[in-house]
Amino acid sequence: GREGAALQIGGSMGATFSKVLKLDEADSRILVMSGMSACFAALFGTPVSAAFFAMEVISIGVLHYSALLPCMTAAITGSAVSRFFGMRPMSPQVLVPGFSWLSFGKAAAVALVCGLLSFVFCAGIHWAAKGYQRFLKNPYLRAAAGGGLVVLCSLLLGTRMYNGAGTETILAAFTQQQAWYVFLLKLLLTALTLGAGFKGGEIVPVFFVGSTCGSALSGLLGLDPSFAAAIGMISLFCGVTNCPLTTLFLSVELFGGEGAPFYGAAVAVAYISSGYAGLYSEQKILYSKFKPQFIDKKVG
């Protein structure tokens, strides 16, 4: 994944400019969020979700609307610049089913599986890191061991489809049903890689795991692979980031507004079923997911 580095670059640029301009802490915070929005939007071509991601991801349950105009301005600018240089967002075609309680039930089932899977995804990375640290104290040895394990797994599997960003596989999940083991192998190799100390974004692997998991469930539930892959992708994203508003905007920007009610229902199910797991160790969930109660809880 590349968005982890991009968010760090954008946030650090905002922090640097805030020091140059001698801004106070509140304005510096807004500038950091604006930098994050610009880089996220430049990568994915989704300015609205980029702006809300920067505003929503740090403190779940509280949105600083004072940052809305700066973040939207930065996100639109970042997206426009990336388009000028020829970058285009990933926009797979999704065949949305007709509205019925059965269709909503099937979408909710995919969202529930991926919401629960988000806990496994986050826990897998955590457990892998703990395992490496337990047996290998030296970080360089951990990195060497992790790299060796990934190479060995790739050789045994006889394919490189699990290496790199995997954009081709993500797009393939929208056109044909994926095997049940594809998302599990990607999850395993991602945990082995990130747990060993290699750094990068986690969101693109999340897109890979979520879309292929949803696609794998399409045959079982009688859904079109494109629709099941879309539901799986956004549900896992919501589960690991704990950002429901961002996820809803992201789904509409990537797949269009026709399926918005289904996406909204999937986001709601995934947000609740993911519990308090999360990718970002410094993220705080200020309000309970189950009742209007202040809890001020770190993810984990």
Phi and psi in degrees as GROMACS dihedral restraints (atoms count N, CA, C in turn):
[ dihedral_restraints ]
;  ai    aj    ak    al  type     phi  dphi    fc
    3     4     5     6     1  -116.8    20    10
    4     5     6     7     1   -10.7    20    10
    6     7     8     9     1   -73.6    20    10
    7     8     9    10     1   -25.5    20    10
    9    10    11    12     1   -61.3    20    10
   10    11    12    13     1   -47.5    20    10
   12    13    14    15     1   -64.3    20    10
   13    14    15    16     1   -40.1    20    10
   15    16    17    18     1   -64.1    20    10
   16    17    18    19     1   -42.0    20    10
   18    19    20    21     1   -64.3    20    10
   19    20    21    22     1   -39.1    20    10
   21    22    23    24     1   -65.9    20    10
   22    23    24    25     1   -41.8    20    10
   24    25    26    27     1   -63.2    20    10
   25    26    27    28     1   -48.5    20    10
   27    28    29    30     1   -63.3    20    10
   28    29    30    31     1   -44.5    20    10
   30    31    32    33     1   -64.5    20    10
   31    32    33    34     1   -40.7    20    10
   33    34    35    36     1   -70.5    20    10
   34    35    36    37     1   -33.3    20    10
   36    37    38    39     1   -64.1    20    10
   37    38    39    40     1   -42.1    20    10
   39    40    41    42     1   -61.8    20    10
   40    41    42    43     1   -42.0    20    10
   42    43    44    45     1   -64.5    20    10
   43    44    45    46     1   -39.5    20    10
   45    46    47    48     1   -65.0    20    10
   46    47    48    49     1   -45.9    20    10
   48    49    50    51     1   -65.2    20    10
   49    50    51    52     1   -33.5    20    10
   51    52    53    54     1   -65.1    20    10
   52    53    54    55     1   -34.3    20    10
   54    55    56    57     1   -70.8    20    10
   55    56    57    58     1   -41.0    20    10
   57    58    59    60     1   -62.3    20    10
   58    59    60    61     1   -39.5    20    10
   60    61    62    63     1   -85.4    20    10
   61    62    63    64     1    -3.9    20    10
   63    64    65    66     1    56.0    20    10
   64    65    66    67     1    50.2    20    10
   66    67    68    69     1   -83.2    20    10
   67    68    69    70     1   157.4    20    10
   69    70    71    72     1   -77.7    20    10
   70    71    72    73     1   178.5    20    10
   72    73    74    75     1   -62.7    20    10
   73    74    75    76     1   -41.1    20    10
   75    76    77    78     1   -64.8    20    10
   76    77    78    79     1   -46.3    20    10
   78    79    80    81     1   -69.2    20    10
   79    80    81    82     1   -33.5    20    10
   81    82    83    84     1   -62.9    20    10
   82    83    84    85     1   -40.1    20    10
   84    85    86    87     1   -61.4    20    10
   85    86    87    88     1   -41.9    20    10
   87    88    89    90     1   -65.3    20    10
   88    89    90    91     1   -38.7    20    10
   90    91    92    93     1   -68.7    20    10
   91    92    93    94     1   -36.1    20    10
   93    94    95    96     1   -63.4    20    10
   94    95    96    97     1   -45.8    20    10
   96    97    98    99     1   -62.9    20    10
   97    98    99   100     1   -36.4    20    10
   99   100   101   102     1   -65.5    20    10
  100   101   102   103     1   -41.3    20    10
  102   103   104   105     1   -63.0    20    10
  103   104   105   106     1   -41.3    20    10
  105   106   107   108     1   -62.7    20    10
  106   107   108   109     1   -42.5    20    10
  108   109   110   111     1   -61.5    20    10
  109   110   111   112     1   -43.4    20    10
  111   112   113   114     1   -62.3    20    10
  112   113   114   115     1   -44.8    20    10
  114   115   116   117     1   -72.4    20    10
  115   116   117   118     1   -38.2    20    10
  117   118   119   120     1   -61.8    20    10
  118   119   120   121     1   -45.4    20    10
  120   121   122   123     1   -66.6    20    10
  121   122   123   124     1   -36.6    20    10
  123   124   125   126     1   -64.7    20    10
  124   125   126   127     1   -35.4    20    10
  126   127   128   129     1   -75.3    20    10
  127   128   129   130     1   -47.1    20    10
  129   130   131   132     1  -103.3    20    10
  130   131   132   133     1   -10.1    20    10
  132   133   134   135     1    67.1    20    10
  133   134   135   136     1    29.2    20    10
  135   136   137   138     1  -126.7    20    10
  136   137   138   139     1    80.3    20    10
  138   139   140   141     1   -64.7    20    10
  139   140   141   142     1   -36.4    20    10
  141   142   143   144     1   -67.5    20    10
  142   143   144   145     1   -49.2    20    10
  144   145   146   147     1   -65.6    20    10
  145   146   147   148     1   -32.1    20    10
  147   148   149   150     1   -63.3    20    10
  148   149   150   151     1   -44.4    20    10
  150   151   152   153     1   -63.7    20    10
  151   152   153   154     1   -44.4    20    10
  153   154   155   156     1   -73.2    20    10
  154   155   156   157     1   -29.7    20    10
  156   157   158   159     1   -61.4    20    10
  157   158   159   160     1   -47.7    20    10
  159   160   161   162     1   -62.5    20    10
  160   161   162   163     1   -34.5    20    10
  162   163   164   165     1   -78.2    20    10
  163   164   165   166     1   -28.9    20    10
  165   166   167   168     1   -98.5    20    10
  166   167   168   169     1   -28.7    20    10
  168   169   170   171     1   -72.5    20    10
  169   170   171   172     1   -26.9    20    10
  171   172   173   174     1   -78.1    20    10
  172   173   174   175     1   -49.4    20    10
  174   175   176   177     1  -126.2    20    10
  175   176   177   178     1    98.9    20    10
  177   178   179   180     1   -72.3    20    10
  178   179   180   181     1   125.3    20    10
  180   181   182   183     1   110.7    20    10
  181   182   183   184     1   -12.3    20    10
  183   184   185   186     1  -131.9    20    10
  184   185   186   187     1   127.0    20    10
  186   187   188   189     1  -114.6    20    10
  187   188   189   190     1   128.5    20    10
  189   190   191   192     1   -90.8    20    10
  190   191   192   193     1    93.2    20    10
  192   193   194   195     1   -67.8    20    10
  193   194   195   196     1   -16.3    20    10
  195   196   197   198     1   -62.3    20    10
  196   197   198   199     1   -20.5    20    10
  198   199   200   201     1   -91.7    20    10
  199   200   201   202     1    -2.4    20    10
  201   202   203   204     1   -61.8    20    10
  202   203   204   205     1   -50.9    20    10
  204   205   206   207     1   -64.0    20    10
  205   206   207   208     1   -49.0    20    10
  207   208   209   210     1   -60.3    20    10
  208   209   210   211     1   -42.1    20    10
  210   211   212   213     1   -68.1    20    10
  211   212   213   214     1   -40.7    20    10
  213   214   215   216     1   -65.9    20    10
  214   215   216   217     1   -41.7    20    10
  216   217   218   219     1   -61.5    20    10
  217   218   219   220     1   -45.1    20    10
  219   220   221   222     1   -65.8    20    10
  220   221   222   223     1   -41.0    20    10
  222   223   224   225     1   -66.9    20    10
  223   224   225   226     1   -44.5    20    10
  225   226   227   228     1   -63.3    20    10
  226   227   228   229     1   -40.9    20    10
  228   229   230   231     1   -64.0    20    10
  229   230   231   232     1   -46.3    20    10
  231   232   233   234     1   -61.2    20    10
  232   233   234   235     1   -42.7    20    10
  234   235   236   237     1   -64.5    20    10
  235   236   237   238     1   -40.8    20    10
  237   238   239   240     1   -65.1    20    10
  238   239   240   241     1   -41.1    20    10
  240   241   242   243     1   -64.5    20    10
  241   242   243   244     1   -44.0    20    10
  243   244   245   246     1   -65.6    20    10
  244   245   246   247     1   -36.6    20    10
  246   247   248   249     1   -67.0    20    10
  247   248   249   250     1   -35.9    20    10
  249   250   251   252     1   -59.6    20    10
  250   251   252   253     1   -35.5    20    10
  252   253   254   255     1   -90.3    20    10
  253   254   255   256     1    11.8    20    10
  255   256   257   258     1    95.6    20    10
  256   257   258   259     1     3.2    20    10
  258   259   260   261     1   -80.6    20    10
  259   260   261   262     1   136.6    20    10
  261   262   263   264     1  -127.1    20    10
  262   263   264   265     1   143.5    20    10
  264   265   266   267     1   -69.4    20    10
  265   266   267   268     1   153.8    20    10
  267   268   269   270     1   -73.4    20    10
  268   269   270   271     1   116.9    20    10
  270   271   272   273     1  -133.0    20    10
  271   272   273   274     1    73.7    20    10
  273   274   275   276     1   -68.7    20    10
  274   275   276   277     1   149.7    20    10
  276   277   278   279     1   -77.4    20    10
  277   278   279   280     1   133.4    20    10
  279   280   281   282     1  -120.2    20    10
  280   281   282   283     1   126.1    20    10
  282   283   284   285     1   -90.2    20    10
  283   284   285   286     1   103.5    20    10
  285   286   287   288     1   -83.6    20    10
  286   287   288   289     1   130.5    20    10
  288   289   290   291     1   -73.1    20    10
  289   290   291   292     1   167.3    20    10
  291   292   293   294     1   -67.4    20    10
  292   293   294   295     1   152.5    20    10
  294   295   296   297     1   -70.2    20    10
  295   296   297   298     1   123.6    20    10
  297   298   299   300     1  -161.6    20    10
  298   299   300   301     1   159.1    20    10
  300   301   302   303     1   -62.9    20    10
  301   302   303   304     1   -33.0    20    10
  303   304   305   306     1   -65.7    20    10
  304   305   306   307     1   -42.9    20    10
  306   307   308   309     1   -63.4    20    10
  307   308   309   310     1   -42.4    20    10
  309   310   311   312     1   -64.6    20    10
  310   311   312   313     1   -38.1    20    10
  312   313   314   315     1   -63.7    20    10
  313   314   315   316     1   -40.8    20    10
  315   316   317   318     1   -66.6    20    10
  316   317   318   319     1   -42.2    20    10
  318   319   320   321     1   -62.6    20    10
  319   320   321   322     1   -40.1    20    10
  321   322   323   324     1   -65.0    20    10
  322   323   324   325     1   -34.9    20    10
  324   325   326   327     1   -64.9    20    10
  325   326   327   328     1   -44.0    20    10
  327   328   329   330     1   -62.2    20    10
  328   329   330   331     1   -43.4    20    10
  330   331   332   333     1   -63.1    20    10
  331   332   333   334     1   -38.4    20    10
  333   334   335   336     1   -64.6    20    10
  334   335   336   337     1   -45.5    20    10
  336   337   338   339     1   -60.0    20    10
  337   338   339   340     1   -45.4    20    10
  339   340   341   342     1   -73.3    20    10
  340   341   342   343     1   -30.3    20    10
  342   343   344   345     1   -63.7    20    10
  343   344   345   346     1   -43.0    20    10
  345   346   347   348     1   -68.1    20    10
  346   347   348   349     1   -36.4    20    10
  348   349   350   351     1   -64.8    20    10
  349   350   351   352     1   -28.8    20    10
  351   352   353   354     1   -61.7    20    10
  352   353   354   355     1   -35.2    20    10
  354   355   356   357     1   -64.5    20    10
  355   356   357   358     1   -42.8    20    10
  357   358   359   360     1   -63.9    20    10
  358   359   360   361     1   -40.6    20    10
  360   361   362   363     1   -60.1    20    10
  361   362   363   364     1   -51.4    20    10
  363   364   365   366     1   -67.3    20    10
  364   365   366   367     1   -42.6    20    10
  366   367   368   369     1   -66.1    20    10
  367   368   369   370     1   -35.6    20    10
  369   370   371   372     1   -61.6    20    10
  370   371   372   373     1   -43.5    20    10
  372   373   374   375     1   -64.3    20    10
  373   374   375   376     1   -42.0    20    10
  375   376   377   378     1   -64.6    20    10
  376   377   378   379     1   -46.0    20    10
  378   379   380   381     1   -66.2    20    10
  379   380   381   382     1   -38.1    20    10
  381   382   383   384     1   -63.3    20    10
  382   383   384   385     1   -43.0    20    10
  384   385   386   387     1   -62.6    20    10
  385   386   387   388     1   -42.5    20    10
  387   388   389   390     1   -63.1    20    10
  388   389   390   391     1   -39.8    20    10
  390   391   392   393     1   -64.9    20    10
  391   392   393   394     1   -44.2    20    10
  393   394   395   396     1   -60.1    20    10
  394   395   396   397     1   -46.3    20    10
  396   397   398   399     1   -66.1    20    10
  397   398   399   400     1   -30.3    20    10
  399   400   401   402     1   -69.4    20    10
  400   401   402   403     1   -40.7    20    10
  402   403   404   405     1   -98.4    20    10
  403   404   405   406     1   -20.2    20    10
  405   406   407   408     1  -132.8    20    10
  406   407   408   409     1   105.5    20    10
  408   409   410   411     1   -75.3    20    10
  409   410   411   412     1   -31.1    20    10
  411   412   413   414     1   -79.3    20    10
  412   413   414   415     1   124.0    20    10
  414   415   416   417     1   -63.4    20    10
  415   416   417   418     1   -30.1    20    10
  417   418   419   420     1   -70.1    20    10
  418   419   420   421     1   -36.9    20    10
  420   421   422   423     1   -67.9    20    10
  421   422   423   424     1   -35.8    20    10
  423   424   425   426     1   -63.1    20    10
  424   425   426   427     1   -43.9    20    10
  426   427   428   429     1   -64.1    20    10
  427   428   429   430     1   -42.1    20    10
  429   430   431   432     1   -64.1    20    10
  430   431   432   433     1   -42.2    20    10
  432   433   434   435     1   -66.0    20    10
  433   434   435   436     1   -42.8    20    10
  435   436   437   438     1   -63.5    20    10
  436   437   438   439     1   -44.5    20    10
  438   439   440   441     1   -61.9    20    10
  439   440   441   442     1   -40.7    20    10
  441   442   443   444     1   -64.1    20    10
  442   443   444   445     1   -40.4    20    10
  444   445   446   447     1   -64.8    20    10
  445   446   447   448     1   -40.8    20    10
  447   448   449   450     1   -65.9    20    10
  448   449   450   451     1   -43.0    20    10
  450   451   452   453     1   -61.8    20    10
  451   452   453   454     1   -45.1    20    10
  453   454   455   456     1   -61.6    20    10
  454   455   456   457     1   -45.3    20    10
  456   457   458   459     1   -61.6    20    10
  457   458   459   460     1   -40.6    20    10
  459   460   461   462     1   -64.8    20    10
  460   461   462   463     1   -39.5    20    10
  462   463   464   465     1   -67.5    20    10
  463   464   465   466     1   -40.8    20    10
  465   466   467   468     1   -66.6    20    10
  466   467   468   469     1   -36.9    20    10
  468   469   470   471     1   -76.1    20    10
  469   470   471   472     1   -23.0    20    10
  471   472   473   474     1    72.1    20    10
  472   473   474   475     1    24.6    20    10
  474   475   476   477     1  -151.9    20    10
  475   476   477   478     1   156.0    20    10
  477   478   479   480     1  -112.0    20    10
  478   479   480   481     1    16.5    20    10
  480   481   482   483     1   -66.3    20    10
  481   482   483   484     1   -19.4    20    10
  483   484   485   486     1   -93.8    20    10
  484   485   486   487     1    -4.0    20    10
  486   487   488   489     1   -93.3    20    10
  487   488   489   490     1   151.0    20    10
  489   490   491   492     1    75.9    20    10
  490   491   492   493     1  -164.8    20    10
  492   493   494   495     1   -70.1    20    10
  493   494   495   496     1   -34.7    20    10
  495   496   497   498     1    76.6    20    10
  496   497   498   499     1    29.5    20    10
  498   499   500   501     1   -60.1    20    10
  499   500   501   502     1   -37.7    20    10
  501   502   503   504     1   -61.4    20    10
  502   503   504   505     1   -41.0    20    10
  504   505   506   507     1   -69.1    20    10
  505   506   507   508     1   -38.4    20    10
  507   508   509   510     1   -58.7    20    10
  508   509   510   511     1   -47.0    20    10
  510   511   512   513     1   -67.3    20    10
  511   512   513   514     1   -36.0    20    10
  513   514   515   516     1   -64.6    20    10
  514   515   516   517     1   -31.2    20    10
  516   517   518   519     1   -63.0    20    10
  517   518   519   520     1   -22.8    20    10
  519   520   521   522     1   -85.8    20    10
  520   521   522   523     1   -11.9    20    10
  522   523   524   525     1  -111.4    20    10
  523   524   525   526     1   -24.1    20    10
  525   526   527   528     1  -148.6    20    10
  526   527   528   529     1   147.7    20    10
  528   529   530   531     1   -62.6    20    10
  529   530   531   532     1   134.0    20    10
  531   532   533   534     1   -94.0    20    10
  532   533   534   535     1   153.7    20    10
  534   535   536   537     1   -66.4    20    10
  535   536   537   538     1   153.3    20    10
  537   538   539   540     1   -65.4    20    10
  538   539   540   541     1   -24.1    20    10
  540   541   542   543     1   -89.5    20    10
  541   542   543   544     1    -9.7    20    10
  543   544   545   546     1   -61.3    20    10
  544   545   546   547     1   -49.5    20    10
  546   547   548   549     1   -68.1    20    10
  547   548   549   550     1   -30.7    20    10
  549   550   551   552     1   -69.3    20    10
  550   551   552   553     1   -41.3    20    10
  552   553   554   555     1   -66.4    20    10
  553   554   555   556     1   -40.2    20    10
  555   556   557   558     1   -64.3    20    10
  556   557   558   559     1   -40.6    20    10
  558   559   560   561     1   -62.1    20    10
  559   560   561   562     1   -44.4    20    10
  561   562   563   564     1   -62.0    20    10
  562   563   564   565     1   -48.6    20    10
  564   565   566   567     1   -68.6    20    10
  565   566   567   568     1   -33.2    20    10
  567   568   569   570     1   -65.3    20    10
  568   569   570   571     1   -43.5    20    10
  570   571   572   573     1   -63.4    20    10
  571   572   573   574     1   -42.3    20    10
  573   574   575   576     1   -63.4    20    10
  574   575   576   577     1   -36.9    20    10
  576   577   578   579     1   -73.3    20    10
  577   578   579   580     1   -54.8    20    10
  579   580   581   582     1   -70.1    20    10
  580   581   582   583     1   -35.5    20    10
  582   583   584   585     1   -64.0    20    10
  583   584   585   586     1   -28.6    20    10
  585   586   587   588     1   -76.5    20    10
  586   587   588   589     1   -10.5    20    10
  588   589   590   591     1   113.0    20    10
  589   590   591   592     1    -6.0    20    10
  591   592   593   594     1   -68.9    20    10
  592   593   594   595     1   135.9    20    10
  594   595   596   597     1  -111.4    20    10
  595   596   597   598     1   143.8    20    10
  597   598   599   600     1   178.0    20    10
  598   599   600   601     1  -176.4    20    10
  600   601   602   603     1   -75.4    20    10
  601   602   603   604     1   153.1    20    10
  603   604   605   606     1  -104.4    20    10
  604   605   606   607     1   -12.2    20    10
  606   607   608   609     1   -71.2    20    10
  607   608   609   610     1   -41.5    20    10
  609   610   611   612     1   -64.0    20    10
  610   611   612   613     1   -43.6    20    10
  612   613   614   615     1   -58.9    20    10
  613   614   615   616     1   -34.5    20    10
  615   616   617   618     1   -63.1    20    10
  616   617   618   619     1   -43.3    20    10
  618   619   620   621     1   -59.2    20    10
  619   620   621   622     1   -42.5    20    10
  621   622   623   624     1   -61.0    20    10
  622   623   624   625     1   -53.8    20    10
  624   625   626   627     1   -64.1    20    10
  625   626   627   628     1   -45.4    20    10
  627   628   629   630     1   -65.6    20    10
  628   629   630   631     1   -44.8    20    10
  630   631   632   633     1   -67.7    20    10
  631   632   633   634     1   -41.3    20    10
  633   634   635   636     1   -72.2    20    10
  634   635   636   637     1   -32.0    20    10
  636   637   638   639     1   -66.1    20    10
  637   638   639   640     1   -47.6    20    10
  639   640   641   642     1   -60.9    20    10
  640   641   642   643     1   -42.2    20    10
  642   643   644   645     1   -62.7    20    10
  643   644   645   646     1   -39.6    20    10
  645   646   647   648     1   -64.1    20    10
  646   647   648   649     1   -31.4    20    10
  648   649   650   651     1   -81.8    20    10
  649   650   651   652     1   -11.0    20    10
  651   652   653   654     1   -61.6    20    10
  652   653   654   655     1   -42.8    20    10
  654   655   656   657     1   -65.9    20    10
  655   656   657   658     1   -40.4    20    10
  657   658   659   660     1   -63.8    20    10
  658   659   660   661     1   -36.3    20    10
  660   661   662   663     1   -98.9    20    10
  661   662   663   664     1    -3.3    20    10
  663   664   665   666     1    70.8    20    10
  664   665   666   667     1    37.6    20    10
  666   667   668   669     1  -109.8    20    10
  667   668   669   670     1   154.9    20    10
  669   670   671   672     1   -66.0    20    10
  670   671   672   673     1   137.1    20    10
  672   673   674   675     1   -55.7    20    10
  673   674   675   676     1   -35.7    20    10
  675   676   677   678     1   -64.3    20    10
  676   677   678   679     1   -43.0    20    10
  678   679   680   681     1   -69.0    20    10
  679   680   681   682     1   -44.6    20    10
  681   682   683   684     1   -64.5    20    10
  682   683   684   685     1   -38.3    20    10
  684   685   686   687     1   -65.4    20    10
  685   686   687   688     1   -40.2    20    10
  687   688   689   690     1   -63.6    20    10
  688   689   690   691     1   -45.4    20    10
  690   691   692   693     1   -63.6    20    10
  691   692   693   694     1   -43.1    20    10
  693   694   695   696     1   -63.6    20    10
  694   695   696   697     1   -41.5    20    10
  696   697   698   699     1   -63.7    20    10
  697   698   699   700     1   -48.7    20    10
  699   700   701   702     1   -72.9    20    10
  700   701   702   703     1   -30.9    20    10
  702   703   704   705     1   -68.5    20    10
  703   704   705   706     1   -43.7    20    10
  705   706   707   708     1   -67.3    20    10
  706   707   708   709     1   -38.6    20    10
  708   709   710   711     1   -59.7    20    10
  709   710   711   712     1   -45.4    20    10
  711   712   713   714     1   -63.2    20    10
  712   713   714   715     1   -41.6    20    10
  714   715   716   717     1   -64.0    20    10
  715   716   717   718     1   -39.9    20    10
  717   718   719   720     1   -85.4    20    10
  718   719   720   721     1   -22.9    20    10
  720   721   722   723     1  -100.9    20    10
  721   722   723   724     1   -18.8    20    10
  723   724   725   726     1    59.2    20    10
  724   725   726   727     1    35.6    20    10
  726   727   728   729     1  -122.5    20    10
  727   728   729   730     1    81.3    20    10
  729   730   731   732     1   -66.4    20    10
  730   731   732   733     1   -40.3    20    10
  732   733   734   735     1   -65.5    20    10
  733   734   735   736     1   -44.3    20    10
  735   736   737   738     1   -57.1    20    10
  736   737   738   739     1   -44.3    20    10
  738   739   740   741     1   -63.9    20    10
  739   740   741   742     1   -41.8    20    10
  741   742   743   744     1   -63.1    20    10
  742   743   744   745     1   -46.1    20    10
  744   745   746   747     1   -62.9    20    10
  745   746   747   748     1   -39.5    20    10
  747   748   749   750     1   -62.3    20    10
  748   749   750   751     1   -42.5    20    10
  750   751   752   753     1   -62.9    20    10
  751   752   753   754     1   -41.4    20    10
  753   754   755   756     1   -69.7    20    10
  754   755   756   757     1   -40.4    20    10
  756   757   758   759     1   -68.0    20    10
  757   758   759   760     1   -33.0    20    10
  759   760   761   762     1   -85.3    20    10
  760   761   762   763     1   -40.4    20    10
  762   763   764   765     1  -114.1    20    10
  763   764   765   766     1    -5.8    20    10
  765   766   767   768     1    93.6    20    10
  766   767   768   769     1   165.5    20    10
  768   769   770   771     1   -87.5    20    10
  769   770   771   772     1    -6.2    20    10
  771   772   773   774     1   -60.0    20    10
  772   773   774   775     1   -38.0    20    10
  774   775   776   777     1   -96.5    20    10
  775   776   777   778     1    16.6    20    10
  777   778   779   780     1   -53.8    20    10
  778   779   780   781     1   -42.9    20    10
  780   781   782   783     1   -60.5    20    10
  781   782   783   784     1   -39.3    20    10
  783   784   785   786     1   -66.4    20    10
  784   785   786   787     1   -41.9    20    10
  786   787   788   789     1   -64.7    20    10
  787   788   789   790     1   -40.5    20    10
  789   790   791   792     1   -62.2    20    10
  790   791   792   793     1   -42.6    20    10
  792   793   794   795     1   -64.8    20    10
  793   794   795   796     1   -41.1    20    10
  795   796   797   798     1   -64.0    20    10
  796   797   798   799     1   -42.0    20    10
  798   799   800   801     1   -60.6    20    10
  799   800   801   802     1   -43.5    20    10
  801   802   803   804     1   -62.5    20    10
  802   803   804   805     1   -44.9    20    10
  804   805   806   807     1   -65.9    20    10
  805   806   807   808     1   -44.8    20    10
  807   808   809   810     1   -65.3    20    10
  808   809   810   811     1   -39.3    20    10
  810   811   812   813     1   -63.0    20    10
  811   812   813   814     1   -41.7    20    10
  813   814   815   816     1   -72.7    20    10
  814   815   816   817     1   -44.7    20    10
  816   817   818   819     1   -74.9    20    10
  817   818   819   820     1   -16.5    20    10
  819   820   821   822     1   -78.0    20    10
  820   821   822   823     1   -10.8    20    10
  822   823   824   825     1    65.8    20    10
  823   824   825   826     1  -140.5    20    10
  825   826   827   828     1  -112.4    20    10
  826   827   828   829     1    27.5    20    10
  828   829   830   831     1   -76.8    20    10
  829   830   831   832     1   164.1    20    10
  831   832   833   834     1  -177.2    20    10
  832   833   834   835     1   155.7    20    10
  834   835   836   837     1   -77.0    20    10
  835   836   837   838     1   -29.8    20    10
  837   838   839   840     1  -102.2    20    10
  838   839   840   841     1   111.8    20    10
  840   841   842   843     1   -64.2    20    10
  841   842   843   844     1   -25.8    20    10
  843   844   845   846     1   -91.8    20    10
  844   845   846   847     1    -0.3    20    10
  846   847   848   849     1   -69.8    20    10
  847   848   849   850     1   139.6    20    10
  849   850   851   852     1  -116.7    20    10
  850   851   852   853     1   135.0    20    10
  852   853   854   855     1  -100.7    20    10
  853   854   855   856     1   103.4    20    10
  855   856   857   858     1   -77.4    20    10
  856   857   858   859     1   -32.2    20    10
  858   859   860   861     1  -123.2    20    10
  859   860   861   862     1   142.3    20    10
  861   862   863   864     1   -55.7    20    10
  862   863   864   865     1   147.7    20    10
  864   865   866   867     1   -79.0    20    10
  865   866   867   868     1   -10.7    20    10
  867   868   869   870     1  -114.5    20    10
  868   869   870   871     1   -16.1    20    10
  870   871   872   873     1  -157.0    20    10
  871   872   873   874     1   157.5    20    10
  873   874   875   876     1   -73.9    20    10
  874   875   876   877     1    73.9    20    10
  876   877   878   879     1  -134.7    20    10
  877   878   879   880     1   131.5    20    10
  879   880   881   882     1   -74.5    20    10
  880   881   882   883     1   124.2    20    10
  882   883   884   885     1  -123.4    20    10
  883   884   885   886     1   -25.5    20    10
  885   886   887   888     1    48.2    20    10
  886   887   888   889     1    62.8    20    10
  888   889   890   891     1  -114.6    20    10
  889   890   891   892     1   133.9    20    10
  891   892   893   894     1   -77.4    20    10
  892   893   894   895     1   149.5    20    10
  894   895   896   897     1   -65.4    20    10
  895   896   897   898     1   155.0    20    10
